Amino acid sequence: MVKVFLNGCCGRMGKAIAALCKTNEDYKIVAGCDVITTNDLSFPVFTNPTDCDVDFDVIIDFSNAKAVPMIVEYAISVGKPLVCCTTALSDETVESIFDASKKIPVFKSANMSYGMNVMFELVRQATKALYPECDIEIVEAHHSRKVDAPSGTALMIADVISEETNNELEYVYDRHTANHARDKKELGISSIRGGNIVGEHEVMFISDEEIVKISHSAQTRDVFGKGALTAAAFLVGKAPGYYSMQDIVAEAFK
């Protein structure tokens, strides 16, 4: 059984992970941390991770950008693996996570869905086959409460495409201020916000004769929670290093 310390346990994703663990005996949330405490959870909740007096195997972070630096420092201080699922991080925080991976095992991905990470690989292969004949556009949609745009996942897709095109494409975010025809070196990234959309991403490879679409739609937030738990089990016992869902997906493409 993997014993988890859950940072951001009172948030939407934290509660989803806690619910998943109730029906999966391979995982147990033994403690959590959040600025908002509650009596609704079956484990102790601390407002500061350093107050935790419960033994655990791994930390899962599903909090917010401001809370990440503290949990990174805490993970290093106790020498525990860290699964960081929080998005919209500053460059400084991203760098601190990378530095932490030299001391502890760190698992970082902007999207914890296994299927989404399979999509990354499909997009990589499609880019090799269809560029430069095709223009490439990315469209993502999320719920109305999401504050960052474009999504971290959309940017990850863009980076995958960029890697396969020798970094020659310019990211173009929306075109309402543009007054010119599309340039072949553009990679369009568009965002939609509304309702309760969990997360949708589509990549279009567009030629004069046809359109190839690769898309992923998350039906519930459980898909991200399951991915985080899979990552936690994967990370336990690993040597210090920087890991991602692509390390798990790579096994399927061998």
Phi and psi restraints in degrees (value plus and minus 20) as a CYANA .aco file:
   2 VAL   PHI    -111.5   -71.5
   2 VAL   PSI     101.8   141.8
   3 LYS   PHI    -114.2   -74.2
   3 LYS   PSI     101.6   141.6
   4 VAL   PHI    -131.7   -91.7
   4 VAL   PSI     115.8   155.8
   5 PHE   PHI    -120.4   -80.4
   5 PHE   PSI      99.5   139.5
   6 LEU   PHI    -126.5   -86.5
   6 LEU   PSI      88.0   128.0
   7 ASN   PHI    -107.8   -67.8
   7 ASN   PSI     106.7   146.7
   8 GLY   PHI      67.9   107.9
   8 GLY   PSI      11.3    51.3
   9 CYS   PHI     -87.0   -47.0
   9 CYS   PSI     -41.0    -1.0
  10 CYS   PHI    -115.2   -75.2
  10 CYS   PSI     -20.4    19.6
  11 GLY   PHI    -101.9   -61.9
  11 GLY   PSI     158.8   198.8
  12 ARG   PHI     -78.3   -38.3
  12 ARG   PSI     -68.3   -28.3
  13 MET   PHI     -94.8   -54.8
  13 MET   PSI     -54.0   -14.0
  14 GLY   PHI     -80.2   -40.2
  14 GLY   PSI     -64.5   -24.5
  15 LYS   PHI     -86.4   -46.4
  15 LYS   PSI     -54.9   -14.9
  16 ALA   PHI     -85.1   -45.1
  16 ALA   PSI     -61.9   -21.9
  17 ILE   PHI     -86.8   -46.8
  17 ILE   PSI     -61.7   -21.7
  18 ALA   PHI     -80.4   -40.4
  18 ALA   PSI     -60.0   -20.0
  19 ALA   PHI     -86.6   -46.6
  19 ALA   PSI     -59.6   -19.6
  20 LEU   PHI     -82.9   -42.9
  20 LEU   PSI     -58.5   -18.5
  21 CYS   PHI     -88.4   -48.4
  21 CYS   PSI     -44.1    -4.1
  22 LYS   PHI     -87.6   -47.6
  22 LYS   PSI     -43.7    -3.7
  23 THR   PHI    -130.4   -90.4
  23 THR   PSI     -10.7    29.3
  24 ASN   PHI    -153.5  -113.5
  24 ASN   PSI      87.8   127.8
  25 GLU   PHI     -94.0   -54.0
  25 GLU   PSI     -23.3    16.7
  26 ASP   PHI     -99.3   -59.3
  26 ASP   PSI     -33.4     6.6
  27 TYR   PHI    -152.9  -112.9
  27 TYR   PSI     129.1   169.1
  28 LYS   PHI    -165.5  -125.5
  28 LYS   PSI     106.8   146.8
  29 ILE   PHI    -101.0   -61.0
  29 ILE   PSI      93.8   133.8
  30 VAL   PHI    -118.9   -78.9
  30 VAL   PSI     -37.5     2.5
  31 ALA   PHI    -185.3  -145.3
  31 ALA   PSI     139.3   179.3
  32 GLY   PHI    -163.8  -123.8
  32 GLY   PSI     150.3   190.3
  33 CYS   PHI    -160.8  -120.8
  33 CYS   PSI     115.7   155.7
  34 ASP   PHI    -185.6  -145.6
  34 ASP   PSI     131.8   171.8
  35 VAL   PHI     -91.5   -51.5
  35 VAL   PSI     -41.9    -1.9
  36 ILE   PHI    -126.3   -86.3
  36 ILE   PSI     101.2   141.2
  37 THR   PHI    -118.0   -78.0
  37 THR   PSI     137.9   177.9
  38 THR   PHI    -170.4  -130.4
  38 THR   PSI     135.6   175.6
  39 ASN   PHI    -118.7   -78.7
  39 ASN   PSI     -15.1    24.9
  40 ASP   PHI    -102.2   -62.2
  40 ASP   PSI     -30.5     9.5
  41 LEU   PHI    -119.5   -79.5
  41 LEU   PSI     135.1   175.1
  42 SER   PHI    -111.0   -71.0
  42 SER   PSI      -9.6    30.4
  43 PHE   PHI    -155.2  -115.2
  43 PHE   PSI     138.6   178.6
  44 PRO   PHI     -87.9   -47.9
  44 PRO   PSI     122.1   162.1
  45 VAL   PHI    -139.8   -99.8
  45 VAL   PSI     107.0   147.0
  46 PHE   PHI    -130.2   -90.2
  46 PHE   PSI     128.4   168.4
  47 THR   PHI    -106.3   -66.3
  47 THR   PSI     -35.4     4.6
  48 ASN   PHI    -154.6  -114.6
  48 ASN   PSI     107.2   147.2
  49 PRO   PHI     -80.0   -40.0
  49 PRO   PSI     -48.5    -8.5
  50 THR   PHI     -87.7   -47.7
  50 THR   PSI     -33.9     6.1
  51 ASP   PHI    -103.1   -63.1
  51 ASP   PSI     -29.3    10.7
  52 CYS   PHI     -85.8   -45.8
  52 CYS   PSI     108.5   148.5
  53 ASP   PHI    -139.0   -99.0
  53 ASP   PSI       3.0    43.0
  54 VAL   PHI    -129.7   -89.7
  54 VAL   PSI     116.6   156.6
  55 ASP   PHI     -95.8   -55.8
  55 ASP   PSI     121.2   161.2
  56 PHE   PHI    -169.7  -129.7
  56 PHE   PSI     148.5   188.5
  57 ASP   PHI    -119.1   -79.1
  57 ASP   PSI     -54.2   -14.2
  58 VAL   PHI    -175.5  -135.5
  58 VAL   PSI     131.7   171.7
  59 ILE   PHI    -124.7   -84.7
  59 ILE   PSI     111.8   151.8
  60 ILE   PHI    -131.1   -91.1
  60 ILE   PSI     105.1   145.1
  61 ASP   PHI    -130.0   -90.0
  61 ASP   PSI      95.9   135.9
  62 PHE   PHI    -151.8  -111.8
  62 PHE   PSI      45.4    85.4
  63 SER   PHI    -132.0   -92.0
  63 SER   PSI    -138.9   -98.9
  64 ASN   PHI    -164.2  -124.2
  64 ASN   PSI     147.3   187.3
  65 ALA   PHI     -77.0   -37.0
  65 ALA   PSI     -56.4   -16.4
  66 LYS   PHI     -90.6   -50.6
  66 LYS   PSI     -45.2    -5.2
  67 ALA   PHI    -107.4   -67.4
  67 ALA   PSI     -34.1     5.9
  68 VAL   PHI     -86.1   -46.1
  68 VAL   PSI     -65.2   -25.2
  69 PRO   PHI     -74.0   -34.0
  69 PRO   PSI     -59.1   -19.1
  70 MET   PHI     -85.9   -45.9
  70 MET   PSI     -62.0   -22.0
  71 ILE   PHI     -92.5   -52.5
  71 ILE   PSI     -49.5    -9.5
  72 VAL   PHI     -85.6   -45.6
  72 VAL   PSI     -66.5   -26.5
  73 GLU   PHI     -81.9   -41.9
  73 GLU   PSI     -60.0   -20.0
  74 TYR   PHI     -85.1   -45.1
  74 TYR   PSI     -64.0   -24.0
  75 ALA   PHI     -79.0   -39.0
  75 ALA   PSI     -61.7   -21.7
  76 ILE   PHI     -84.9   -44.9
  76 ILE   PSI     -62.7   -22.7
  77 SER   PHI     -84.9   -44.9
  77 SER   PSI     -52.0   -12.0
  78 VAL   PHI    -121.4   -81.4
  78 VAL   PSI     -22.3    17.7
  79 GLY   PHI      45.9    85.9
  79 GLY   PSI      17.1    57.1
  80 LYS   PHI    -130.0   -90.0
  80 LYS   PSI     127.8   167.8
  81 PRO   PHI     -82.1   -42.1
  81 PRO   PSI     128.9   168.9
  82 LEU   PHI    -148.4  -108.4
  82 LEU   PSI     105.0   145.0
  83 VAL   PHI    -123.6   -83.6
  83 VAL   PSI      88.7   128.7
  84 CYS   PHI    -122.0   -82.0
  84 CYS   PSI      93.4   133.4
  85 CYS   PHI    -128.3   -88.3
  85 CYS   PSI     -22.3    17.7
  86 THR   PHI     -94.5   -54.5
  86 THR   PSI     120.3   160.3
  87 THR   PHI    -130.2   -90.2
  87 THR   PSI    -197.0  -157.0
  88 ALA   PHI      38.8    78.8
  88 ALA   PSI      22.0    62.0
  89 LEU   PHI    -106.5   -66.5
  89 LEU   PSI     129.9   169.9
  90 SER   PHI     -92.7   -52.7
  90 SER   PSI     140.9   180.9
  91 ASP   PHI     -79.6   -39.6
  91 ASP   PSI     -56.6   -16.6
  92 GLU   PHI     -84.1   -44.1
  92 GLU   PSI     -61.8   -21.8
  93 THR   PHI     -88.3   -48.3
  93 THR   PSI     -61.4   -21.4
  94 VAL   PHI     -79.1   -39.1
  94 VAL   PSI     -61.7   -21.7
  95 GLU   PHI     -85.0   -45.0
  95 GLU   PSI     -58.6   -18.6
  96 SER   PHI     -86.6   -46.6
  96 SER   PSI     -54.2   -14.2
  97 ILE   PHI     -87.1   -47.1
  97 ILE   PSI     -62.3   -22.3
  98 PHE   PHI     -83.3   -43.3
  98 PHE   PSI     -61.5   -21.5
  99 ASP   PHI     -83.3   -43.3
  99 ASP   PSI     -57.5   -17.5
 100 ALA   PHI     -83.4   -43.4
 100 ALA   PSI     -51.6   -11.6
 101 SER   PHI     -86.2   -46.2
 101 SER   PSI     -32.5     7.5
 102 LYS   PHI     -99.9   -59.9
 102 LYS   PSI     -33.2     6.8
 103 LYS   PHI    -135.1   -95.1
 103 LYS   PSI     -50.9   -10.9
 104 ILE   PHI    -158.4  -118.4
 104 ILE   PSI     141.6   181.6
 105 PRO   PHI     -90.8   -50.8
 105 PRO   PSI     109.6   149.6
 106 VAL   PHI    -147.0  -107.0
 106 VAL   PSI     112.8   152.8
 107 PHE   PHI    -136.5   -96.5
 107 PHE   PSI      99.6   139.6
 108 LYS   PHI    -153.4  -113.4
 108 LYS   PSI     109.4   149.4
 109 SER   PHI    -174.9  -134.9
 109 SER   PSI     119.4   159.4
 110 ALA   PHI     -91.9   -51.9
 110 ALA   PSI     -38.1     1.9
 111 ASN   PHI    -159.5  -119.5
 111 ASN   PSI     101.4   141.4
 112 MET   PHI    -111.5   -71.5
 112 MET   PSI     -16.1    23.9
 113 SER   PHI     -94.1   -54.1
 113 SER   PSI     108.9   148.9
 114 TYR   PHI     -82.5   -42.5
 114 TYR   PSI     -63.9   -23.9
 115 GLY   PHI     -81.8   -41.8
 115 GLY   PSI     -58.0   -18.0
 116 MET   PHI     -84.4   -44.4
 116 MET   PSI     -57.8   -17.8
 117 ASN   PHI     -93.6   -53.6
 117 ASN   PSI     -47.8    -7.8
 118 VAL   PHI     -84.8   -44.8
 118 VAL   PSI     -58.8   -18.8
 119 MET   PHI     -80.2   -40.2
 119 MET   PSI     -59.1   -19.1
 120 PHE   PHI     -73.8   -33.8
 120 PHE   PSI     -64.7   -24.7
 121 GLU   PHI     -89.2   -49.2
 121 GLU   PSI     -57.3   -17.3
 122 LEU   PHI     -84.1   -44.1
 122 LEU   PSI     -60.4   -20.4
 123 VAL   PHI     -84.4   -44.4
 123 VAL   PSI     -59.5   -19.5
 124 ARG   PHI     -79.3   -39.3
 124 ARG   PSI     -66.7   -26.7
 125 GLN   PHI     -88.0   -48.0
 125 GLN   PSI     -59.2   -19.2
 126 ALA   PHI     -85.9   -45.9
 126 ALA   PSI     -57.7   -17.7
 127 THR   PHI     -82.8   -42.8
 127 THR   PSI     -62.6   -22.6
 128 LYS   PHI     -78.7   -38.7
 128 LYS   PSI     -58.3   -18.3
 129 ALA   PHI    -104.2   -64.2
 129 ALA   PSI     -50.1   -10.1
 130 LEU   PHI    -131.4   -91.4
 130 LEU   PSI     -37.0     3.0
 131 TYR   PHI    -114.3   -74.3
 131 TYR   PSI     119.4   159.4
 132 PRO   PHI    -117.2   -77.2
 132 PRO   PSI     -13.2    26.8
 133 GLU   PHI     -80.5   -40.5
 133 GLU   PSI     -55.4   -15.4
 134 CYS   PHI    -122.6   -82.6
 134 CYS   PSI     122.8   162.8
 135 ASP   PHI     -94.8   -54.8
 135 ASP   PSI     129.8   169.8
 136 ILE   PHI    -143.3  -103.3
 136 ILE   PSI     109.8   149.8
 137 GLU   PHI    -150.9  -110.9
 137 GLU   PSI     122.7   162.7
 138 ILE   PHI    -138.1   -98.1
 138 ILE   PSI     112.8   152.8
 139 VAL   PHI    -147.7  -107.7
 139 VAL   PSI     108.8   148.8
 140 GLU   PHI    -146.7  -106.7
 140 GLU   PSI     128.5   168.5
 141 ALA   PHI    -156.4  -116.4
 141 ALA   PSI     115.9   155.9
 142 HIS   PHI    -162.9  -122.9
 142 HIS   PSI     152.3   192.3
 143 HIS   PHI     -82.6   -42.6
 143 HIS   PSI     142.1   182.1
 144 SER   PHI     -89.1   -49.1
 144 SER   PSI     -33.9     6.1
 145 ARG   PHI    -110.3   -70.3
 145 ARG   PSI     -28.5    11.5
 146 LYS   PHI     -90.0   -50.0
 146 LYS   PSI     108.2   148.2
 147 VAL   PHI    -113.5   -73.5
 147 VAL   PSI     -44.2    -4.2
 148 ASP   PHI    -118.2   -78.2
 148 ASP   PSI     123.4   163.4
 149 ALA   PHI    -171.1  -131.1
 149 ALA   PSI     115.6   155.6
 150 PRO   PHI     -89.4   -49.4
 150 PRO   PSI     149.3   189.3
 151 SER   PHI     -87.2   -47.2
 151 SER   PSI     136.7   176.7
 152 GLY   PHI     -80.1   -40.1
 152 GLY   PSI     -53.9   -13.9
 153 THR   PHI     -87.9   -47.9
 153 THR   PSI     -60.2   -20.2
 154 ALA   PHI     -81.1   -41.1
 154 ALA   PSI     -59.1   -19.1
 155 LEU   PHI     -89.1   -49.1
 155 LEU   PSI     -53.9   -13.9
 156 MET   PHI     -84.6   -44.6
 156 MET   PSI     -61.3   -21.3
 157 ILE   PHI     -81.2   -41.2
 157 ILE   PSI     -64.6   -24.6
 158 ALA   PHI     -80.2   -40.2
 158 ALA   PSI     -60.5   -20.5
 159 ASP   PHI     -86.9   -46.9
 159 ASP   PSI     -56.5   -16.5
 160 VAL   PHI     -81.3   -41.3
 160 VAL   PSI     -65.6   -25.6
 161 ILE   PHI     -83.5   -43.5
 161 ILE   PSI     -62.3   -22.3
 162 SER   PHI     -81.3   -41.3
 162 SER   PSI     -60.4   -20.4
 163 GLU   PHI     -80.5   -40.5
 163 GLU   PSI     -55.9   -15.9
 164 GLU   PHI    -106.9   -66.9
 164 GLU   PSI     -24.4    15.6
 165 THR   PHI    -138.8   -98.8
 165 THR   PSI       4.0    44.0
 166 ASN   PHI      37.7    77.7
 166 ASN   PSI      11.8    51.8
 167 ASN   PHI      36.1    76.1
 167 ASN   PSI      12.4    52.4
 168 GLU   PHI    -116.5   -76.5
 168 GLU   PSI     -22.6    17.4
 169 LEU   PHI    -114.7   -74.7
 169 LEU   PSI     121.7   161.7
 170 GLU   PHI    -117.1   -77.1
 170 GLU   PSI     107.0   147.0
 171 TYR   PHI     -91.4   -51.4
 171 TYR   PSI     106.2   146.2
 172 VAL   PHI    -139.1   -99.1
 172 VAL   PSI      96.7   136.7
 173 TYR   PHI    -119.1   -79.1
 173 TYR   PSI      84.9   124.9
 174 ASP   PHI      44.8    84.8
 174 ASP   PSI     141.2   181.2
 175 ARG   PHI    -154.0  -114.0
 175 ARG   PSI       1.1    41.1
 176 HIS   PHI     -89.1   -49.1
 176 HIS   PSI     -40.9    -0.9
 177 THR   PHI    -116.7   -76.7
 177 THR   PSI     -26.3    13.7
 178 ALA   PHI    -102.9   -62.9
 178 ALA   PSI     122.3   162.3
 179 ASN   PHI    -154.8  -114.8
 179 ASN   PSI      34.0    74.0
 180 HIS   PHI    -176.6  -136.6
 180 HIS   PSI     143.2   183.2
 181 ALA   PHI     -88.9   -48.9
 181 ALA   PSI     136.4   176.4
 182 ARG   PHI     -85.2   -45.2
 182 ARG   PSI     113.0   153.0
 183 ASP   PHI    -107.2   -67.2
 183 ASP   PSI     125.8   165.8
 184 LYS   PHI     -83.9   -43.9
 184 LYS   PSI     -40.4    -0.4
 185 LYS   PHI    -113.8   -73.8
 185 LYS   PSI      -6.3    33.7
 186 GLU   PHI    -112.1   -72.1
 186 GLU   PSI     126.7   166.7
 187 LEU   PHI    -143.9  -103.9
 187 LEU   PSI      82.5   122.5
 188 GLY   PHI     -96.4   -56.4
 188 GLY   PSI     117.0   157.0
 189 ILE   PHI    -151.3  -111.3
 189 ILE   PSI      95.2   135.2
 190 SER   PHI    -139.6   -99.6
 190 SER   PSI     126.3   166.3
 191 SER   PHI    -142.7  -102.7
 191 SER   PSI     122.1   162.1
 192 ILE   PHI    -145.1  -105.1
 192 ILE   PSI     116.5   156.5
 193 ARG   PHI    -149.9  -109.9
 193 ARG   PSI     110.9   150.9
 194 GLY   PHI     156.0   196.0
 194 GLY   PSI     128.3   168.3
 195 GLY   PHI      34.9    74.9
 195 GLY   PSI    -157.3  -117.3
 196 ASN   PHI    -135.6   -95.6
 196 ASN   PSI      11.1    51.1
 197 ILE   PHI     -79.5   -39.5
 197 ILE   PSI     101.0   141.0
 198 VAL   PHI     -89.5   -49.5
 198 VAL   PSI     -66.3   -26.3
 199 GLY   PHI     148.0   188.0
 199 GLY   PSI     102.0   142.0
 200 GLU   PHI    -153.3  -113.3
 200 GLU   PSI     116.2   156.2
 201 HIS   PHI    -156.8  -116.8
 201 HIS   PSI     115.0   155.0
 202 GLU   PHI    -157.4  -117.4
 202 GLU   PSI     116.3   156.3
 203 VAL   PHI    -135.7   -95.7
 203 VAL   PSI     108.3   148.3
 204 MET   PHI    -133.0   -93.0
 204 MET   PSI     107.9   147.9
 205 PHE   PHI    -125.8   -85.8
 205 PHE   PSI      90.4   130.4
 206 ILE   PHI    -136.1   -96.1
 206 ILE   PSI      98.3   138.3
 207 SER   PHI    -132.2   -92.2
 207 SER   PSI    -199.7  -159.7
 208 ASP   PHI     -89.6   -49.6
 208 ASP   PSI     -41.5    -1.5
 209 GLU   PHI    -127.6   -87.6
 209 GLU   PSI     -43.7    -3.7
 210 GLU   PHI    -178.0  -138.0
 210 GLU   PSI     145.6   185.6
 211 ILE   PHI    -149.2  -109.2
 211 ILE   PSI     107.6   147.6
 212 VAL   PHI    -126.8   -86.8
 212 VAL   PSI     108.0   148.0
 213 LYS   PHI    -139.0   -99.0
 213 LYS   PSI     116.1   156.1
 214 ILE   PHI    -143.8  -103.8
 214 ILE   PSI     103.8   143.8
 215 SER   PHI    -158.3  -118.3
 215 SER   PSI     139.3   179.3
 216 HIS   PHI    -161.6  -121.6
 216 HIS   PSI     115.4   155.4
 217 SER   PHI    -151.0  -111.0
 217 SER   PSI     100.1   140.1
 218 ALA   PHI    -102.9   -62.9
 218 ALA   PSI     103.0   143.0
 219 GLN   PHI    -103.4   -63.4
 219 GLN   PSI     -54.9   -14.9
 220 THR   PHI    -162.3  -122.3
 220 THR   PSI     143.6   183.6
 221 ARG   PHI     -92.7   -52.7
 221 ARG   PSI     -31.0     9.0
 222 ASP   PHI     -79.3   -39.3
 222 ASP   PSI     -49.3    -9.3
 223 VAL   PHI     -82.7   -42.7
 223 VAL   PSI     -54.5   -14.5
 224 PHE   PHI     -96.1   -56.1
 224 PHE   PSI     -56.9   -16.9
 225 GLY   PHI     -84.6   -44.6
 225 GLY   PSI     -63.3   -23.3
 226 LYS   PHI     -82.9   -42.9
 226 LYS   PSI     -58.6   -18.6
 227 GLY   PHI     -84.1   -44.1
 227 GLY   PSI     -60.4   -20.4
 228 ALA   PHI     -84.7   -44.7
 228 ALA   PSI     -60.2   -20.2
 229 LEU   PHI     -88.4   -48.4
 229 LEU   PSI     -59.6   -19.6
 230 THR   PHI     -80.7   -40.7
 230 THR   PSI     -61.9   -21.9
 231 ALA   PHI     -84.2   -44.2
 231 ALA   PSI     -59.3   -19.3
 232 ALA   PHI     -82.1   -42.1
 232 ALA   PSI     -65.5   -25.5
 233 ALA   PHI     -84.9   -44.9
 233 ALA   PSI     -58.1   -18.1
 234 PHE   PHI     -83.6   -43.6
 234 PHE   PSI     -56.2   -16.2
 235 LEU   PHI    -100.1   -60.1
 235 LEU   PSI     -48.7    -8.7
 236 VAL   PHI     -81.4   -41.4
 236 VAL   PSI     105.6   145.6
 237 GLY   PHI      69.9   109.9
 237 GLY   PSI     -25.0    15.0
 238 LYS   PHI     -97.4   -57.4
 238 LYS   PSI     135.3   175.3
 239 ALA   PHI     -94.1   -54.1
 239 ALA   PSI     138.6   178.6
 240 PRO   PHI     -72.0   -32.0
 240 PRO   PSI     119.2   159.2
 241 GLY   PHI     146.6   186.6
 241 GLY   PSI     153.1   193.1
 242 TYR   PHI    -127.0   -87.0
 242 TYR   PSI      92.9   132.9
 243 TYR   PHI    -136.1   -96.1
 243 TYR   PSI     138.4   178.4
 244 SER   PHI    -165.8  -125.8
 244 SER   PSI     153.8   193.8
 245 MET   PHI     -81.6   -41.6
 245 MET   PSI     -43.8    -3.8
 246 GLN   PHI     -84.4   -44.4
 246 GLN   PSI     -47.1    -7.1
 247 ASP   PHI     -86.4   -46.4
 247 ASP   PSI     -53.1   -13.1
 248 ILE   PHI     -99.0   -59.0
 248 ILE   PSI     -64.4   -24.4
 249 VAL   PHI     -84.2   -44.2
 249 VAL   PSI     -54.3   -14.3
 250 ALA   PHI     -75.6   -35.6
 250 ALA   PSI     -52.5   -12.5
 251 GLU   PHI     -82.5   -42.5
 251 GLU   PSI     -52.8   -12.8
 252 ALA   PHI     -94.9   -54.9
 252 ALA   PSI     -41.2    -1.2
 253 PHE   PHI    -119.1   -79.1
 253 PHE   PSI     -14.9    25.1
